[in-house]
Amino acid sequence: MAGTHPFLIRLRAVMKSLDDEALAALANRGLLRRAQKDLEASTPSLVAVEEDRARLQVAEATVDVPELPSKSRCTCPATGICRHVLTALLYLRDSAELADADGAMQGFLFRSDSPDTAQDDAVPAMAPPPSASEILADLDDEQLQRWAGRATLRKAMKFLAAGVPVEIEPSTSLVVRFSSRNVTCRWIPGGGLQGMVCSCQAQSVCEHVVAAVLAYQVSLGKRQIDVERAVLRESGGAPRTRAEVLDSVGRVLREMVSLGLARLWSATAERLTTLAVSAHGVDLPRLERMLKSLADEVKLALRCDAQSNSANLLALAARTEALRIGLVHNATPALVGQHRTQYHELGQITLVGLGAQRWRSKGGYQGLTVYFWDESSRGWSTWSDARPVTQTGFDAANRFHADGPWEGCDSPRQAASSVVRLSQAYRNPQGRLSGRAATRALVIGPSRPREVTAAVTAWPDLAERAQRLFGGGMGERTENQDLALLVPAAWGPAAYDPLRQELRRPVLDGQGRVIPLWLPFTPENETSVDLLERHDPSGTYGLLGLLRLVSGELCVQPISLLLEDKIVHLTLEEAHATGSRPQKKNAAAVNEVPGAEEMLVKDDEDTVPQSTAASPLGRLLVTAQAELEALVEAGIAVRRNLDLLTNTSRYLETLGLTACSRPLGRLVEALGSSSRLAEPEFRDEASGRLLHAYYLLRLAAEHDVVNAACGRFG
């Protein structure tokens, strides 16, 4: 009986380790679905079983299946893994007839260590197939090089050293996922190294499968690969060196503090703008962006704009000085930054559109952003179109209804509320999707928010993310980290504050914990405020929004409301009865939404959080900050009572907060001598000490505020 042949039993053991996703990796999902339909219509027949292969008749084709299924061959004209091969593999895996034969012979086919186990001499005994650890764990570079080649091994090591996220499932069929690149590698038992299969379906050994083997070895402690992120090196031929640019930036910042923020003049903004250009020339993109933001803040102060205040200006100056010092002593990749991010081809991905919004940034850009959930990478993706505010002819609301963003999709509006399958898609590590012409879209149907696994139903789950977002410091942040899909258990009534010009509406989780929805009244949000205030939550599943820290409270700025039958894009809906809001000209929105278009690079870190006292310690830190802000307003050479700063330094020392107390103590020492402050060199040193002390005080206060905000959830 063919069903009892030892090779067939072994082959079926291999096939049972492969799920539908593994079979789709051999060809594609569409071909697998067609093979499943073929199997329902007609059952293949087992023609013969040899020592190293099984032969099946599938419709008009003959298929030979060896122990390594990816090497199967078919007599039909198609190349590679065709639908006949997939039908044969499905039959071998799922056939009830073959399963009956398995049960009868299984005990005779695999050796036992027990001497008492009876063996049937008529059937040759077989050892069970080796595990992934037995085959892959101890491979050295020489063996991997013989398999893949020197160049591919080098690419794989570079791939892992770039810090690509890795997910490993050490099951019978080892699965290694590089979700950010939309790549899944699998090891099929019984095939040795040739058993490595990649979803990219390369015809030869690709860098992904080699990287998968290396990553598996790292997970077992058999290999060490250090993450090495490339640092932008200084370009040759620039008029000034990095050291010269950094030195000039320090001088300008210290001059601002020394002369006083109330005495700024237009030349200061011009010098900062020029230094931003110089920072670009020596490849310091993060410093370039912060200098541009500081120049914009100085311009607001010179215009006496309502959005400007000395606290924001000093905070941004102190943050820029902290970055400058970091670059002088240790120019890490995170501190240097990147001019433009690199986009990687993903092949085919499926996205769930969950909302869109129009926005205007402080940096002078306006645009439209559409938000998607990608289940394969378990993360958020966005597509944006942005233009300078000064460019005429562009309107985000009109762009929402125009063609695109990809061939096959009617408009961004359709994409924002649909399940969209993209082919030849490109995405950068921050989750931004490219709108290049080569990408094709297939709109499958309306979005199903209930099937998205990112939903947050308990507000304490937001605490860790809030710590990373608002905890301050010079750490690197990623785009879309502030996105959250909330599913409230209940909604409270909305309340509009005409003084703050903002709307708040509480939403509750299942334990009755409250987080407010927050919308500032701006030209972009005028309709949004009205819609959120009047919204009837019955029939609403949830909402997509952005985490914000406002006046010491963790809030969510909503983007879209997810109803059972549609998605409401708050900033893009046609105006209803908007009422009569007392709009204040140039009203400032806390943490405006930054642009995220391919040609733009905008860091959320350039937005300075508002300091708010959250505890007795927080009040002490904020009081010390206010004293430094008042001191800098008129310039540090002006005589001032230093008792408050002295006492604060001593008290922080007793609490063990030496990181704050000692810089503050050194500042008090420098400010205590009026005669020495008359000397430019000493005044310059004191200004640097003030920027250092202020940065650390503000950082400590931000941590205090975030801890208190998250602590309210219990």
C-alpha positions in Angstrom: 0.0 0.0 0.0 1.5 3.3 -1.1 0.1 5.1 1.9 2.4 3.1 4.2 5.6 3.8 2.3 8.3 5.2 4.7 9.1 8.1 2.5 5.5 9.1 2.2 5.1 9.1 6.0 8.2 11.2 6.4 7.0 13.6 3.6 3.6 14.0 5.3 5.3 14.8 8.6 7.1 17.6 6.8 3.9 18.8 5.2 2.0 18.9 8.5 4.5 21.5 9.8 3.5 23.9 7.0 0.4 26.2 7.4 -1.3 28.1 4.6 1.0 31.1 5.1 4.0 28.8 4.6 2.5 27.4 1.4 1.7 30.9 0.2 5.3 31.8 0.7 6.2 29.2 -2.0 4.1 31.0 -4.6 1.6 33.7 -3.6 -1.8 33.9 -1.8 -3.8 34.2 -5.0 -2.3 30.9 -6.4 -2.9 29.2 -3.1 -6.6 30.2 -3.1 -6.9 28.8 -6.6 -5.2 25.6 -5.6 -7.6 25.2 -2.7 -10.6 25.6 -5.1 -9.0 23.0 -7.4 -8.7 20.6 -4.5 -12.3 21.0 -3.7 -13.3 20.3 -7.3 -11.1 17.3 -7.9 -9.0 15.1 -5.7 -5.4 14.3 -6.8 -4.3 10.6 -7.0 -1.1 9.2 -5.6 0.6 7.5 -8.6 3.8 6.2 -7.1 6.2 6.6 -4.1 9.9 6.2 -4.6 12.8 6.5 -2.2 13.1 10.2 -2.6 9.9 11.5 -4.1 6.1 11.0 -4.3 4.4 11.3 -7.7 0.8 12.6 -7.9 -1.6 13.1 -10.8 -3.3 16.5 -10.5 -5.9 17.1 -13.2 -3.9 16.9 -16.5 -0.5 17.4 -14.8 2.0 15.1 -13.1 3.7 16.4 -10.0 6.8 15.1 -8.3 7.2 16.1 -4.6 10.6 15.5 -2.9 11.2 15.8 0.8 11.8 19.5 0.3 8.5 20.8 -1.1 10.0 23.9 -2.6 11.9 21.7 -5.1 8.7 20.1 -6.4 8.3 19.9 -10.2 5.2 19.8 -12.5 4.8 18.7 -16.1 2.7 21.8 -16.9 4.3 24.7 -18.8 4.3 27.0 -15.8 7.7 27.7 -14.2 8.3 27.5 -10.4 5.6 26.5 -8.0 2.4 26.3 -9.9 -1.2 25.7 -8.8 -0.8 21.9 -9.5 2.1 21.7 -7.1 0.2 23.6 -4.4 -2.8 21.3 -4.9 -0.6 18.3 -4.5 1.0 19.7 -1.3 -2.4 20.5 0.1 -3.6 17.0 -0.6 -0.5 15.4 1.0 -1.0 17.6 4.1 -4.8 17.3 4.6 -5.9 14.0 3.0 -8.0 12.0 5.3 -7.1 8.7 3.5 -3.4 9.2 4.0 -4.0 10.2 7.6 -5.5 6.7 8.2 -2.4 5.1 6.8 -0.2 7.3 9.0 -1.8 6.0 12.2 -1.2 2.4 11.2 2.5 2.8 10.4 3.7 5.7 12.6 5.0 3.5 15.4 7.2 1.4 13.0 8.8 4.2 11.1 10.7 6.1 13.7 13.4 4.6 15.9 13.0 4.4 19.7 15.8 4.6 22.2 14.1 1.9 24.2 15.5 -1.6 23.5 12.2 -3.1 24.3 10.4 -1.5 21.4 9.5 -4.0 18.8 10.7 -3.2 15.2 9.1 -4.6 12.1 11.9 -6.0 10.0 9.8 -5.6 6.9 9.7 -1.8 7.2 13.0 0.0 7.4 13.2 2.2 10.5 13.7 5.9 10.0 14.9 8.6 12.4 12.7 11.6 12.9 13.7 14.7 10.8 16.3 16.9 12.6 15.1 20.1 14.3 16.0 23.7 13.3 18.5 24.0 16.1 20.3 20.8 15.0 20.7 22.1 11.4 21.1 25.9 11.8 22.4 26.7 15.3 26.1 25.9 14.8 26.7 26.9 11.2 29.8 29.1 11.0 30.6 31.8 8.5 32.5 29.5 6.2 29.5 27.1 5.9 27.1 30.0 5.3 29.4 31.4 2.7 29.5 28.2 0.8 25.7 28.1 0.8 24.9 31.8 0.0 28.2 33.3 -1.2 30.4 35.9 0.3 28.5 38.9 -1.0 25.1 37.7 0.2 26.5 36.8 3.7 27.9 40.3 3.9 24.6 41.9 2.9 22.8 39.8 5.5 25.1 40.9 8.3 24.7 44.5 7.2 20.9 44.0 7.1 20.8 42.8 10.8 23.4 45.4 11.9 21.0 48.1 10.7 18.7 47.3 13.6 15.8 45.8 11.6 13.2 44.4 14.0 13.1 40.6 14.1 10.4 38.2 15.3 11.2 34.5 15.8 8.7 31.7 16.2 10.8 28.6 17.1 8.1 26.1 16.1 8.6 22.8 14.1 8.8 25.0 11.0 11.0 27.8 12.2 9.5 31.2 11.3 11.6 34.5 11.2 9.7 37.7 10.4 11.2 41.1 9.4 7.9 42.8 9.6 9.2 46.4 8.8 10.3 45.0 5.4 7.2 42.8 5.0 9.5 39.7 4.7 8.9 36.3 6.3 11.5 33.5 6.2 10.7 29.8 7.0 12.7 26.7 7.6 11.0 23.6 6.3 12.1 20.4 8.1 14.1 17.8 6.2 15.7 20.2 3.7 18.8 21.3 5.5 19.8 24.8 4.5 17.9 24.4 1.3 14.8 24.3 3.5 15.0 28.0 4.0 12.1 29.7 2.1 11.6 33.5 1.8 8.4 35.4 1.0 10.4 37.6 -1.4 10.5 34.4 -3.7 14.0 35.1 -4.9 15.3 32.6 -7.4 18.6 32.1 -5.5 19.6 32.4 -1.9 18.6 35.9 -0.8 20.0 38.0 2.0 16.7 37.6 4.0 17.1 33.9 4.5 20.7 34.3 5.5 19.8 37.0 7.9 17.1 34.8 9.3 19.6 32.0 10.0 21.9 34.6 11.7 19.1 36.1 13.7 18.1 32.6 14.9 21.7 32.0 16.0 21.7 35.3 17.9 18.4 34.3 19.7 20.1 31.0 20.8 23.2 32.9 22.0 25.4 31.3 19.4 26.3 34.5 17.6 26.6 38.2 18.4 25.8 40.9 15.9 26.1 44.5 17.1 23.6 47.0 15.8 25.7 49.6 13.9 23.7 52.6 12.6 25.7 54.6 10.1 26.6 58.1 11.1 26.6 60.8 8.5 30.1 61.8 7.9 31.2 65.4 7.3 31.1 66.2 3.6 34.3 67.5 2.0 34.5 70.9 0.4 32.2 72.8 2.9 33.4 76.3 3.6 33.4 75.5 7.4 34.2 72.4 9.4 31.8 70.7 11.8 33.9 72.0 14.7 33.7 75.6 13.5 29.9 75.4 12.9 29.3 73.9 16.4 31.5 76.6 18.0 29.6 79.3 16.2 26.2 77.9 17.3 27.4 77.9 20.9 28.5 81.5 20.6 25.1 82.7 19.2 23.2 80.8 21.9 25.3 82.2 24.7 25.0 85.7 23.2 21.2 85.4 23.2 21.2 84.6 27.0 23.9 87.1 27.8 22.2 90.1 26.1 18.7 89.1 27.2 15.7 87.6 25.3 13.9 91.0 25.5 16.8 92.5 23.4 16.7 90.2 20.5 17.0 91.8 17.0 16.5 90.6 13.5 20.2 89.8 13.0 19.9 87.0 15.6 17.3 85.3 13.5 19.4 85.8 10.4 22.5 84.3 12.1 20.5 81.3 13.2 19.2 80.7 9.7 22.7 81.0 8.2 24.0 78.5 10.8 21.2 76.1 9.8 22.5 76.3 6.3 26.0 75.7 7.5 24.8 72.7 9.6 23.3 71.2 6.4 26.6 71.7 4.7 28.5 69.7 7.3 25.8 67.0 7.4 24.2 67.7 10.8 20.5 67.5 9.8 19.1 67.3 13.4 21.0 70.4 14.4 19.9 72.1 11.2 16.2 71.5 12.0 16.5 72.7 15.5 18.3 75.9 14.4 15.5 76.5 11.9 12.9 76.1 14.7 14.8 78.4 17.0 15.1 81.0 14.2 11.3 80.8 13.7 10.7 81.3 17.4 13.0 84.4 17.4 11.0 85.8 14.5 7.7 85.2 16.4 9.2 87.1 19.4 10.3 90.0 17.2 6.8 90.3 15.8 5.3 90.1 19.3 3.2 87.2 18.1 0.7 85.6 20.5 2.4 82.2 20.0 5.7 83.5 21.3 6.9 83.6 24.9 10.3 83.7 26.5 9.9 80.3 28.2 9.5 78.5 24.8 12.4 80.5 23.4 14.7 79.7 26.3 13.7 76.0 26.3 14.4 75.6 22.6 17.7 77.4 23.0 18.7 75.1 25.9 17.7 72.0 24.0 19.8 73.2 21.0 22.8 73.7 23.3 22.3 70.3 24.7 22.4 68.8 21.2 25.4 70.9 20.3 27.4 69.6 23.4 26.4 66.0 22.6 27.6 66.4 19.0 30.9 67.8 20.3 31.6 65.0 22.6 29.8 62.0 21.0 28.2 62.4 17.6 26.0 59.3 17.7 23.6 58.5 14.8 20.6 59.6 16.8 22.2 63.0 17.5 23.5 63.6 14.0 20.2 62.5 12.3 19.4 61.9 8.7 18.8 64.3 5.8 16.3 62.0 4.0 15.1 58.7 5.0 15.5 55.6 2.8 12.5 53.8 1.4 12.5 50.0 1.1 10.4 47.9 -1.3 7.8 45.8 0.5 6.3 43.9 -2.3 2.6 43.4 -1.5 1.0 44.7 1.7 -2.6 45.1 2.8 -3.6 48.3 4.7 -6.7 49.3 6.6 -7.5 52.9 6.2 -8.7 54.5 9.5 -8.7 58.2 9.0 -7.2 61.3 7.5 -6.6 64.9 8.5 -5.4 68.2 7.1 -2.8 70.1 9.1 -0.5 73.1 9.2 2.9 73.1 10.9 4.8 75.8 12.6 7.6 75.2 10.0 5.4 76.8 7.3 3.9 73.7 5.6 0.4 72.5 5.1 -0.8 69.1 4.0 -2.9 66.0 4.1 -2.1 62.8 5.9 -3.9 59.4 5.6 -3.5 56.8 8.4 -3.4 53.1 7.9 -2.9 50.0 10.0 -0.7 47.3 8.5 -1.4 44.0 10.2 1.6 42.3 8.7 4.1 44.7 10.4 1.7 45.2 13.3 2.3 49.0 13.0 1.0 52.2 11.6 1.7 53.6 8.1 0.9 56.9 6.7 0.8 58.6 3.3 1.1 62.4 3.1 1.0 65.2 0.6 2.4 68.5 1.7 3.4 71.9 0.3 4.8 75.2 1.7 2.0 77.5 3.0 3.3 80.1 0.5 2.6 77.9 -2.5 -0.6 78.8 -4.2 -3.0 76.3 -5.8 -2.7 73.6 -3.1 -5.6 72.9 -0.7 -5.6 69.9 1.6 -9.4 69.5 1.5 -9.4 69.5 -2.3 -6.5 67.0 -2.4 -8.5 64.7 -0.2 -11.0 64.3 -3.1 -8.5 64.3 -5.9 -6.9 61.3 -7.7 -4.5 58.9 -6.0 -2.5 58.4 -3.9 -1.8 55.3 -6.0 -2.9 53.9 -9.4 -6.1 52.0 -8.8 -7.4 54.1 -5.9 -9.9 56.8 -6.7 -8.8 59.3 -4.0 -7.2 59.7 -0.6 -10.7 59.8 0.7 -11.4 56.3 -0.5 -8.1 55.0 0.8 -8.7 56.6 4.2 -11.8 54.3 4.8 -11.0 51.2 2.8 -8.9 48.0 2.9 -6.3 48.5 0.2 -3.9 46.0 -1.1 -0.7 47.6 -2.5 1.8 46.0 -4.9 5.3 47.3 -5.4 4.9 49.4 -2.2 7.7 51.3 -0.7 7.9 52.5 3.0 10.6 54.1 5.1 11.5 52.9 8.7 9.2 55.5 10.2 6.2 54.1 8.4 5.7 56.7 5.7 4.5 55.2 2.4 5.8 56.4 -0.9 3.4 57.7 -3.5 5.6 56.7 -6.4 4.0 55.9 -9.8 5.1 52.2 -9.8 2.9 51.3 -6.8 -0.5 49.8 -7.7 -3.6 49.7 -5.4 -6.5 47.3 -5.3 -9.4 48.5 -3.1 -10.8 45.3 -1.5 -13.7 46.9 0.4 -14.6 49.2 3.3 -12.4 49.3 6.4 -13.3 47.0 9.3 -11.9 48.7 12.4 -13.1 45.9 14.7 -10.6 43.6 13.1 -7.6 45.9 13.8 -5.5 44.4 16.7 -4.1 47.7 17.8 -7.2 48.8 19.7 -6.6 50.2 23.2 -9.5 49.4 25.7 -7.6 50.1 29.0 -6.1 53.6 29.4 -3.1 52.4 31.5 -1.8 50.7 28.4 -1.0 54.2 27.1 1.4 55.0 30.0 4.6 53.4 28.6 4.1 55.1 25.3 3.5 58.5 27.0 6.8 58.1 28.9 8.7 57.7 25.7 6.9 60.5 23.9 6.9 63.2 26.6 9.7 62.2 29.0 12.1 64.6 27.4 15.8 64.0 26.8 17.7 63.8 23.5 16.5 60.2 22.7 15.4 59.4 19.2 11.7 59.3 18.5 9.8 57.6 15.7 6.9 58.9 13.7 3.5 57.4 14.4 4.5 56.6 18.0 1.8 59.0 19.2 -1.0 57.3 17.2 -3.6 55.4 19.3 -6.9 53.6 18.4 -9.1 54.0 21.4 -12.3 51.9 22.1 -14.1 53.7 24.9 -16.6 52.0 27.1 -18.5 55.3 27.6 -18.4 58.9 26.5 -18.9 62.0 28.7 -20.4 65.4 27.7 -18.2 67.9 25.8 -17.2 71.2 27.3 -15.8 74.1 25.4 -13.5 76.6 27.2 -13.7 80.0 25.5 -10.7 81.3 27.5 -8.3 78.5 26.4 -10.2 78.2 23.1 -10.3 74.4 23.3 -12.8 71.6 23.5 -12.5 68.7 25.9 -14.7 65.6 26.0 -14.0 62.7 28.4 -14.0 59.1 27.3 -14.0 56.2 29.8 -12.5 52.7 29.7 -14.2 49.6 31.2 -12.8 50.4 34.7 -14.2 54.0 34.6 -10.8 55.6 34.1 -11.0 58.9 32.1 -8.9 60.3 29.4 -10.1 63.5 27.7 -10.4 64.1 24.0 -8.8 67.5 23.3 -9.2 69.8 20.3 -7.8 73.4 20.1 -9.8 75.9 18.2 -7.8 76.6 15.0 -8.8 77.3 11.4 -8.1 73.6 10.6 -10.1 72.4 13.6 -13.1 74.8 13.4 -15.4 72.1 12.0 -13.8 69.4 14.1 -14.6 71.2 17.3 -18.3 71.4 16.3 -18.5 67.8 15.2 -16.9 66.4 18.3 -19.0 68.6 20.6 -22.3 67.5 19.0 -21.3 63.8 18.3 -23.7 61.2 19.4 -21.5 58.2 20.5 -24.2 55.6 20.0 -23.1 53.4 17.1 -19.5 54.6 17.5 -16.9 51.8 17.8 -13.9 53.9 18.6 -11.6 56.7 17.5 -8.2 57.3 16.1 -6.2 60.0 17.7 -2.8 61.4 18.7 -1.5 61.4 22.3 -0.9 64.8 23.6 0.3 66.3 27.0 -1.7 69.4 27.7 -1.4 71.4 31.0 0.1 68.3 32.7 -2.7 66.0 31.6 -2.5 63.1 29.1 -5.1 63.7 26.3 -5.9 62.4 22.9 -6.4 64.8 19.9 -8.9 62.9 17.7 -8.3 62.4 14.0 -11.3 60.3 13.0 -14.4 58.8 14.6 -15.0 55.1 13.7 -18.7 54.5 13.4 -20.2 51.2 12.6 -21.0 52.1 9.0 -18.5 54.8 8.2 -15.4 56.8 9.3 -15.8 60.5 10.1 -12.6 62.5 9.2 -13.0 65.4 11.6 -10.9 68.0 9.9 -12.2 67.1 6.4 -15.9 66.8 6.9 -18.1 69.5 5.4 -19.1 72.2 7.9 -22.3 71.7 9.8 -23.7 74.4 12.0 -20.4 75.6 13.4 -22.0 78.0 15.8 -20.2 81.2 16.8 -16.8 80.5 18.4 -14.8 83.5 19.6 -11.8 82.7 17.5 -8.6 84.5 18.6 -6.2 85.5 15.9 -3.0 83.5 15.8 -4.3 81.3 18.5 -1.6 78.8 19.3 -2.3 75.0 19.2 -0.3 73.0 21.7 1.8 70.5 19.7 0.5 71.1 16.2 0.6 68.1 14.0 3.8 68.0 12.0 4.1 67.3 8.3 5.3 63.9 7.1 5.7 64.1 3.4 8.6 62.4 1.5 10.4 65.6 0.7 10.0 66.9 4.2 11.8 65.9 7.4 10.1 67.3 10.5 10.9 66.1 14.1 8.3 66.2 16.8 11.1 66.8 19.2 11.4 70.4 18.0 8.0 71.1 19.8 8.7 72.1 23.3 6.3 70.7 25.9 4.8 73.1 28.4 6.1 72.7 31.9 3.4 72.2 34.5 3.9 71.6 38.2 2.5 68.1 39.1 3.9 67.7 42.6 5.7 69.7 45.4 9.0 68.7 43.7 7.5 69.7 40.3 6.5 73.1 41.7 10.0 73.6 43.0 11.5 72.8 39.6 9.0 75.0 37.8 9.7 77.9 40.2 13.4 77.6 39.6 12.8 77.6 35.8 10.7 80.7 36.1 13.5 82.4 38.0 15.9 81.6 35.2 13.5 82.8 32.6 13.1 86.1 34.4 16.9 86.4 34.7 17.4 85.7 31.0 14.7 88.2 30.0 16.9 91.2 30.8 20.3 89.5 30.4 22.5 87.8 33.0 24.6 90.9 33.8 21.7 92.6 35.6 22.0 92.3 39.3 19.4 90.0 40.9 18.7 88.3 44.3 20.0 84.8 44.0 18.6 83.4 47.2 15.8 81.4 45.6 18.3 79.7 43.2 20.7 79.1 46.0 18.1 77.5 48.3 16.7 75.4 45.4 20.1 74.1 44.7 20.7 73.1 48.3 17.3 71.5 48.6 17.7 69.4 45.4 21.1 68.3 46.7 19.5 67.0 49.9 17.0 65.1 47.8 19.8 63.4 45.9 19.0 65.2 42.6 22.6 66.1 42.0 22.1 66.1 38.2 20.0 69.3 38.8 21.5 70.7 41.9 25.1 70.9 40.9 24.7 72.7 37.6 22.4 75.1 39.4 25.0 75.6 42.1 27.7 76.3 39.5 25.4 78.9 37.9 24.8 80.6 41.2 28.5 80.8 41.8 29.1 82.3 38.4 26.3 84.9 38.8 27.5 85.9 42.3 30.3 88.1 41.1 29.1 91.3 39.4 32.6 92.5 38.6 33.5 89.3 36.8 30.2 89.4 34.8 31.4 92.6 33.3 34.1 90.5 31.5 32.8 89.1 28.1 34.7 85.8 28.5 33.2 85.1 32.0 29.7 86.3 31.0 29.9 83.8 28.1 30.8 81.0 30.5 27.9 81.9 32.8 25.5 81.9 29.9 26.5 78.4 29.0 26.0 77.3 32.6 22.5 78.8 32.6 21.5 76.9 29.4 22.8 73.7 30.9 21.0 74.2 34.3 17.8 75.2 32.6 17.8 72.2 30.3 18.2 69.8 33.2 15.6 71.5 35.4 13.1 71.4 32.5 13.9 67.7 31.8 13.3 66.8 35.4 10.0 68.8 35.5 8.8 67.0 32.3 9.5 63.6 33.9 7.6 64.7 36.9 4.6 65.8 34.9 4.5 62.6 32.7 4.7 60.4 35.8 1.9 62.3 37.4 -0.2 62.2 34.3 0.2 58.4 33.8 -0.2 57.8 37.6 -3.8 59.0 37.4 -4.7 55.8 35.6 -3.6 53.8 38.6 
